[in-house]
Amino acid sequence: MKRIITLALLACICLAAEAKLTVSSVCSDGMVLQQKTDAAIWGFANPGSQISVTPSWDGKTYRAKTDADGKWIVKVATPAASYKAYTVAVKGDGGSIRINDVLVGEVWLASGQSNMEMPMRGYFNCPVENAQAYICAPAAKEKIRMFKIHQNQTYEPLQDVENSRWEGAEPASVQWMSATAYFFAYQLNRMLDVPVGIVSCAYGGARIESWTPKEILETYPDENLDPAYMESLIHYHRPYLAYNAMLNPVKGYTIKGFIWYQGCSNVGFHEQFVERMGNMVSHWRECWNDTEAKLPFYMVEIAPYRYKPETAVSAASLLRQAQHEAAKVIPNSGIAVTNDLVESYEKDNIHPAKKFEVGDRLARLALNRNYGFHAVACDSPEAVRCFNYNGLSNEIAVELTHMDNGASRWMEIEGLEVAGSEGIFYPVTYAYFEGDPKVLRIRCDKVWDPCQVRYGWGDFNPGNLKNTDGMPVAPFWVKLEK
């Protein structure tokens, strides 16, 4: 009996030793690794353990030693993208793990708040337009895969996430995938014909501060980081906790870039937005050892929505303006305009249905700037200046970028307004391009001394003006040059 007990105890000890070797949840079955790079794979074992990692595409063995906390990490050289499934063998600390069904392709991290988190099946009373056509499509598990990190918050940084795994595109899984991120991946896959992996890390209602680490927030004089105060806040407004629980565990997973859809919860705080957005992006790039800002960061403009209370100047418009300013000052970044992507009945719906267009516009930025498809239009026209044209006192002109071939319309324009010296704005439904294709000339019978023009300005003031490539004009408010 003693011998049997001894043997049983020895078996338990051996099993415990074998169980100590793990891989991070994001480095698991079905993962997509970034092609033609040194891709990070990591996990945990006893401190001081020797770990070996051998991918099947080249049979080369990469070795690492766990640190004092038991973490190990290797960088494996990945081949060109393909739909071929590989395996990765991990050994060490008395155990072994086989990571199966590994694809090599393009990998992006998608983050932000609810409009990025919003699944293909939609929210209550908030559908995703035409989603069923994609949910019911034939399985494409080798084309699009997503690793969804579920909402979580912690006061201390986590090293791994729970209940998350890589899932390929098929009806049962697509319905729960981020719609914006799915459509982004869908368009990339169509153009590149390689697997696309998305690490989905979004939290509905999150503020910029939710995704910023505590050590940066401590430098902001207006941030109260006392836990008692933080617990009194609505959960999605708590600073740094989502960063700790959701982003920290996957930081460093090798990616091509970031897509970001957030801003609604920072409406009313536009004056600090540009700086804080820049700080967050800089820190994220540091987490990926990107000291040269090589990882693109593409964000989405907040959609029209009737915030309460509405303000005379429109806090939402000021936040959109700050988003565009951030896109200009943050290196290697861009922004997708959404002012045209709502219906009139959605003025009280902060989750508009048109998500395909959002994903498509993000994909256009990536395809043009990162994948060499320079014929793909990706830049929205923006107002540069406002001036008198040919000395006409009753006419005002606005110079726009990315209007080389003119506009999509000159009649039945929505969202365009002009004001004179009295400061009262009147709608303008007709404007024209003549002579210089970048100059929009505006007249209004009710305004004889026009001195300022705005477009899409307001909490909910959608516009329909685009260039001939179909890229929507960004909201603006410009005043006559003096």
N, C-alpha and C positions, 0 to 999 in steps of 0.2 A: 504493500500500500504506500509506504514512504517513497519507494522508487517511482510509482505511478504519479504521486503528487509532485515529486521533484521534476519528472519529465514534463508534466503539465505546466508547471511554473516556468520551466525553460522555454517551452513552446510559446507561452504568453509573452515572455521577454523578447523572444525572436520576432513575434508578430508586432509587438510594440515598436521594436527597432525598425522593422520594415515600414511601418505606418508613418514614420517620421518624415520620410521623403515625400514632398508634395510639389505640385506646380501651381502657379497662380491660376485663378479661375479664368482669366483672360487668355492664358496660354494653355488652352485645353482642346479637347476633341472639336474638330470643325473650325478651328481658328483660321483666319486669313492673315498671312504675313506679307509685309510690304516687299515688293519685288526688287531685285538688283540692289540690295542694300545689306547692311549688317543689322539684322533684326534681333531685337531683344527677346529672350526667353528666360523666365526666372521662376523661382519657387523657394521652398524652405526645407531645411533638414537640421540635424544637430550642428551646433557651432563647430567650425573646424573640419567639417566633412568635405571629402573630395567628391565632386560631381562631374559626370561626363554626359555630354549631350551629342547624339549622333542623328542627323537628319538623313532620310533615305535618298534625297536627290543627289547627294554626292558621297555619302558614306563617310564623310570626314567627322572626326570626333573633336568636340570642343570641351575644354575642361575649365572648371571653376572650383573655388573653395568658399564654403559658407563663411559669412562674417560672424561677429560676436553675437548678433541677433538671430543667426541661423539662416539668413537670406543668401541665396546664390543667384547669379545672373551671368548669362553668356550672350555673346553676339554671334549669330550664325550668318554666314554669307548665303543670301537667297538667290535663286536663279531667276530668269525671266518669267513673267506671269504665264500661267496656263491653267487649263481646267483639270489637269492631272492631280489626283489626290496623293499626298505623301504621308509618311509617318515620321515621328521624331521619337527616338529612344532616349530615356533619361535614366541614369543609373547612379547609385551612390548611397552611402549610409545604410548599407545592407538591404536596399530595396531597389525596385525598378518600376518605371512607368512608361507606357507606350501611348503617345499622343497620336490619335488616328485622324484620318480624313482632313489633313492639313492642305489648304490651298495657298497659292502664292499669287498675289494680285496687287490691287490698290486699296489702301486702308486710310480711312478718315475718321476723326473723332467729331461727333455731333453733340452739342451741348446748348444750354440755355434754360428757358422756362417752358410753360405749357404749350406754346405753339410749336416748339420743337419736340416736346414729349408726346403731343397729340397722336394717338395711334391711327392706323388706317381705318379702323372701324368707327372712329370718331368718339366724341363725348356725348353725354346726354343732351339731346336737342341740338347737337353740333356735329353734323355729318362732314365727312371728307368727300368732296365732289368726285363722282365716278370711281370711288374706291372699290366697289364690288367688281368692276371690270378687271382690276389688278389682283384682288383677293381670289377671284375665281379662275385666274389664268393658270396654265400648266405649271407644275412645280419647276423652279429654277434654282435649286439648292446649290448648284455649282456656280451660279452667276452672282447672286446677292446673298450675303450673310450679315447678320447683325448680332452684336453682343449687347444686350440691354441690361443696364445697371438700374436696379429698382431704387425708388426713393428711400433715402436713409440719411440720418444725421447723427454725428457723434462729436463730443468735445475733444477727443483725442484722435489723431490720424489713424485710420485703419490701414492694414497691409493687404487685405483681400476683401472681396465682396461675397455675399452669400446668395444662393439661388439664382445665379446668373450663368448662362451658357450661350455658346454660339448656336444660332439657328439659321437654317437656310430658308430661302423664299419658297413657301408652299402655302396653300390656303389657311391651314391651322396656325401658322406662325406669322404670315404677312399681316393679318388683321391686327396684331398687337405691336407691329413695328412702327416706329416713328414715321409718320406719313411724309414729312418734309425730307427726312434722311433717306427714306426708301426711294422717293422720286429722284433725289439727287443721285443715289447709287444706280437707279434704273437708267438714267440718262448717260452716266459715265459708262456703264456696261454696254449700252447700245453703241456708243462711239468708239470705245477702246477694245471691246470684245475680250475682256479679261475679267476674272473674278473681282468683285468689289466688296470689301468688308467695312462695316460701320460699327464703331464703338459708341453706343448711344448712352449719353450721360446727362440727362436733363431732369429738372425738378420744377414742376408747375408753380408759378408765382415767385420763383427765386429772383433775388436782386443781384446786382453785380457783386455786392459784398458777400453774398452766399457762396460765391465761387472764388473768393479771395482768401488766402491764408491769414491766420490770426496775426502773424508778425508784421504784415503789411497794414492790416486794419488798425493796429496799435499806433500807427503813425498818423492816423486821421483824428483830429481833435474832437469831432462830433460823434464818433462811434463809441457807444456804451457797450462794453464787452463783459459786463458783470453777468454771470450766469443767471442770477435771479431776475435781472431785467430781461435777458434774452428769452427766458422761459415765459415771460409775460407777453411776448410778441406772438403774432400768428406764425405758425411753424415755418412757412415758406419765406418769411422775412428775416429769419435768424441768420446773422452773419457767420461765415466760415464753416458751419457745420456740414453743409452738403459737400463742400470741398474736402473736408476731412474724411467723410464716409464714402464718397462716390468717386471723386477724381483722384485722390491720393493713391488708392489701390491700383489704378491703371496707368498712372503717369509713367512715361518712359516707354510704353508699348509703341513700337515703331510705326509711325503713321506718315502719310503724305502731307496732311494738313488738317485744319479745323474748320468746321462750319458752326455757326452760332446764331440762334434766334432768341433774342431776349431784349427787354427794355421796358415793358409795360409797368413793371413794379418800381422802376426808377423814374417814372413820370412825376414831375414836380421837383426833381433834383438834377435838372439839366446842367446847372452851373458846375457841378462836380463830376459830371459823367465822363467827359473826355479824359480827364486825368486818371480817373479810377479804371476806366476801360483800358487805357494804355498800360497802367500798372498791372492789371490782371493778365493781359496778353503777354507782357514781358515776363511775368513770373511763370506763366504756363510754358512759354518757350524755354525758360531756364530748366523747368522740370523735364523737358525733352532734350536737354543739352544743346539747344539751338541758340548759340550765341550770336549767329549772323542773321537771324530772322529769315531763315530759308523756308520755314514751315508757313505756308499761307494761312491767313485768318480771314474768312469770308463771313460777313454778318448779314442779317436781314433787318430792314427797316420795319419798325412797328406799324401794323396796319391801322387804317382809320377805325376809330372806336369812340363812342361818346362817353368820355370819362365824366365822373361826377365828383365834385361840382365842376361844370364847365367854366373856364376862365376867359376873360376878354381877349387875351393874347394867345391862348391855347397852350397849356403846358405840354400837351402831347406833341404839338408842332415844334416846340422848342427842344423836346427830347429827340425828335427825328433829326432836327438840325444838328444837335450834338452828335448823333450817330454818324452823320455824314462828315462832320469835323473829325471824329475819331478815325474814320476810315481813311482820311487824308493824312493824318499825322502818325498813325500806327504803320510801321514799315510792312510792306508786303501784305496789304490787306485790301479788301473791297467790300462793297455793299450792294445788296439786291433791293431794289425799290418795290414796294407793295401797294402804293397808293391807288392803283387801278384794280386791285384784286378783291374788291368787296361789292356786295349788292346793297341796295338801299335798306333792305329789311335787316341787314346785319349791323346796323348802327349800335345796337346794344349787345352784340355778340363779339366778345373779344377773341373768339376762335373762328375766324372766317373759313369757309369751306374750300377755297381754292388753294390747295397745297401743292398740286402738281406744278403750277407755275412758279411757286417759291423754290421748290427743289430744282426745277429746270434752270432758273436764273442763277442759282448757286452753282449748278453744274456748268453753266456757260462761262462763269468766271474761271473755274478750274480748267475747263477744256481750252479756253483761249490762252490763259496765262501760264498754265503749268503743263499742258499736254500738246502744245504746238498747233492747235486748231485756230489759227488766227482769223480765219474767215467766219468764225462763230462770233456773232455780236454779243457783247457782255456788259457794255458800259451804258448807263442811263445818261441822257442829257441833263446837265445842270446849269443853272443860271450863273453867268459870270458878272454881268453888269447891266445897268438900266440907263438909257440915255435918250436924248431927242434925236430923231432921225431926220436928216435934211432940214433941220430948223423948223419943222412943223410943230406949232404950239399945241395942236389938238391930238397929236399922235406921240406915242411913246414906244420905245423899242427895247427888247431884252435880248442880249447875246447869250446863246446857249452852246454848250459843248456837244460834241457827237451828233451834230445835225448837218453833216456835210451833204446829205441828199434830201434835206428838208424834213417835213413832218408828215405824219399819217393823215392829217386832216387840217382844214382851215375853217370849217363850219361845224356848228353844233358842238363846240368845245365845252367841256364841263370842268369846273374847278378853277377857272381863270377869272381873276378879279382885278379891277383897276380903281385907283382913288386919286382925287385931286387934292388941292391944298386944304380942303375941309376935312379930309381924312375919312370920308365915307366911301366904302368900297361898293362897286357895282359889278355884277357879273358880265363877262365878255364871252359871247358865243362865237364870234367871228374874229379871226386874226389871220395874218398872211405873211408869207415869206416872199420877198421880191428883191432881186439884186443879190445880196449876200445871203446864202442859204442858212447861215447860222443866226440870222437876226430875225426875231419874231416881232412884227410890227402890229401895234394894237391901237384901236380906236374905240371909243364908246360915246354914244350920243349924249349920255348923261354927264360926261366928264370932259370939260373943255380945257382944263389945265392939268392933265395927268402927270403925276409925280411919283407914284409908286405902284408896283404890280406885285401880286402874289398869286400863287398857284398851289392848289391842294392844301392850303393853309387852314388849319382848324382841327379840332379833335376828329371830326368826321366830315371830310370834304373831299370825296374821291375825285380823281381826274381821269380823263381819257386821252390825253395828248401824248403821242409817242413819236419817235423818229421812224423812218421807213423800214428800219430793221426790226421794228416791234418793241424796242426798248422804251419803257415809260419814262416820261420826264419826272425828275425828282421834285418834290415840293420845294417852293422857295418863296421868299419875300424880299424884294429888292426895291431900293429907292433911287430916285433920279440922281445922277452924278451932278455935283456942283462945280 
